[in-house]
Amino acid sequence: MRAVVLRSHGGPENLVVEEVPDPVPGPDEALIDIRATALNRADLLQVMGLYPNPRQADIEIPGLEFSGVVSAVGQRVTAWKQGDEVMGIDAGGGYAGKIAVHERQLMRVPASVSVADAAAIPEVFLTAWDALVVQGGLTSGRWALVHAGASGVGTASIQIAKSIGARIAVTCSSGKAHACRDLGADLVVDYGAQDFVAEVRAVTGDTGVDVILDVIGGTYIDRNIQVVSTQGRIVQVGLMGGGNASVNVGLLLAKRAALIGTALRSRPLEQKIALTQRFVREVLPLFDSGRLRPIIDSRYPIDRIVDAHLYMASNANTGKILIDVG
């Protein structure tokens, strides 16, 4: 099969399309012919050498999510058959023509979404829902704050919050504000011209927000503590702005708030399966009902994977960047 192989770390020019052996599915795995994959920030970090290959394989193939068609199944697989259209996440291997994945990590492609577009769903919607609802406890009538509101996770977060009747504030650059408003964000803060602490305090009557999903880190951490509500939760999903910060721990204690660090990629298989199966029951039907939809910024053929990585690094995208594989 053809795959994007990372032979050395540094810049995206180290990503090379090569012929590599096909994966062989285990007894509990299905073999997927991949139609599309999608870029994630963790892919950029992996290329730079800042995120070790979690698959522990001799050949390093990035890619955390995929959509495609089942081509073969292991002897103990009962949920899927050849020809089923599926999507899912894995620790790596998505930048390839085929991938072998545990059957319970797979999800059906919603009828309202093409299999080629479905690669824009798994990573960001699972991440957003897990952070906001499962760990953050967001419910109807409560406020959420999400940084990088026009990113893949951000656009998924806006839709999830509105689908459960919550209110949501987001930060983004001025050029992406309209996209966030169109998705239903109740407050859009231009981080280049406005102070999100002041804006959030004003819109919430100085009570703050109940849940914060932060992919930035750095100086945002202390400012998040300033605007989280009493007994609220800050869920740290990424560190685009750095991992070191000076924070007012006294205020965190006074508010009895929680600062939660989370990562989906490094979780044990059993936890990934549990989260996926709950997502299938509670969230996946919302795509066919029209309350959720994948937001796709652009797509590239697999031979232009370097260009796709450079584009993501420029922070120009709104929503997901897809890679057509099959």
Summary of the structure (lengths in Angstrom):
residues: 326
radius of gyration: 19.5
end to end distance: 10.4
largest distance: 59.0
contacts: 1146
relative contact order: 0.16
helix: 32%
strand: 27%
